[in-house]
Amino acid sequence: MDAVLAGLVKDKPVVIFSKSTCCMSHTVKSLILSYGANPTVYELDEIPNSKQIERALVQLGQHEVVPTVFIGQKYIGGPNELMSHQVRGTLVPLLREARAIWI
């Protein structure tokens, strides 16, 4: 993982790279919040080094840069991967393991 990304996700249970105008970013944030988790959200359209972060996210394999989710410092992916975890019932265990939720 890129050093910039590693620094941004370090010691944070849930990190979402988002854009304030992206409807899928809103959906992903809402899903995570609905479980009682408190994600760290980086709005890439509002921070100065966003181009560097976007390049690093593309290197991870993201075709669409936002939203991108990390849980427990592990790269989860975008909305499709997150929804797949939701449908398979593996999202809550991931959030628990990362200590993002306790119940």
VENNOR-V381595 format. One record per residue. N is the residue number from 1. PSI is psi in degrees with one decimal (NA if undefined). OMEGA is omega in whole degrees, -180 to 180 (* if undefined). D_LAST is the distance of its C-alpha to the last C-alpha in Angstrom with 2 decimals. Layout:
BEGIN
{{N	PSI	OMEGA	D_LAST} {N	PSI	OMEGA	D_LAST}}
END
This chain:
BEGIN
{{1	143.8	177	30.19} {2	143.0	-178	32.35} {3	-37.3	179	32.40} {4	-47.3	179	31.70} {5	-44.1	-179	28.55} {6	-41.5	178	27.45} {7	-34.4	-179	27.91} {8	-29.0	-178	25.97} {9	-11.6	-177	22.82} {10	133.3	175	23.07} {11	20.9	178	20.26} {12	126.7	-177	18.23} {13	-42.7	-179	14.86} {14	128.9	177	15.88} {15	133.3	177	19.51} {16	124.7	171	21.24} {17	124.7	-167	25.02} {18	173.1	166	26.19} {19	138.3	-173	29.24} {20	-21.0	-178	29.21} {21	4.8	-175	31.42} {22	120.6	-178	29.60} {23	-34.1	178	28.06} {24	-34.1	175	26.01} {25	-42.5	178	24.61} {26	-42.4	-180	23.59} {27	-45.2	-180	21.93} {28	-44.8	178	19.95} {29	-42.9	-180	18.88} {30	-41.1	179	17.92} {31	-48.5	-180	15.78} {32	-43.9	179	13.81} {33	-31.8	-178	13.65} {34	-21.0	177	12.56} {35	-2.0	180	9.02} {36	4.9	177	9.13} {37	154.4	180	10.49} {38	84.6	-175	13.82} {39	151.1	167	16.22} {40	124.5	-176	19.60} {41	125.9	174	22.11} {42	110.5	178	25.70} {43	103.9	-173	28.02} {44	-19.8	177	30.85} {45	3.9	-178	33.35} {46	1.2	-179	32.94} {47	149.6	-172	33.15} {48	-36.1	-176	36.42} {49	31.4	-174	35.79} {50	-34.5	-179	34.21} {51	-40.4	178	36.92} {52	-41.5	178	36.23} {53	-43.5	179	32.49} {54	-41.6	177	33.36} {55	-41.7	180	35.76} {56	-38.2	178	33.17} {57	-38.5	177	30.73} {58	-38.1	179	33.63} {59	-23.9	176	34.30} {60	-12.5	180	30.84} {61	4.2	179	32.01} {62	122.4	175	30.69} {63	-44.7	172	33.34} {64	124.0	-173	31.84} {65	-36.4	180	30.77} {66	148.6	-9	28.18} {67	149.3	174	25.40} {68	135.5	-173	24.36} {69	137.0	170	20.83} {70	133.3	175	19.83} {71	125.0	-177	16.37} {72	38.3	-179	16.41} {73	9.9	178	20.13} {74	135.7	178	20.74} {75	120.2	178	22.71} {76	-43.5	-179	21.05} {77	-151.3	-179	23.89} {78	-160.6	-176	24.50} {79	-35.9	180	23.32} {80	-44.7	180	24.56} {81	-39.6	179	22.60} {82	-43.8	179	19.36} {83	-33.8	176	19.99} {84	-42.2	176	20.88} {85	-40.1	179	17.49} {86	-48.6	-177	16.00} {87	-39.4	-179	18.58} {88	-9.6	-179	18.23} {89	19.3	-178	14.49} {90	-4.3	-179	14.20} {91	-47.2	-179	12.77} {92	-46.6	176	9.02} {93	-37.2	177	9.94} {94	-43.7	180	12.14} {95	-38.2	177	9.81} {96	-47.0	-179	7.59} {97	-35.7	179	11.09} {98	-2.9	-177	12.38} {99	32.1	175	9.92} {100	-26.5	176	9.76} {101	160.5	-178	6.03} {102	-13.7	-177	3.79} {103	NA	*	0.00}}
END
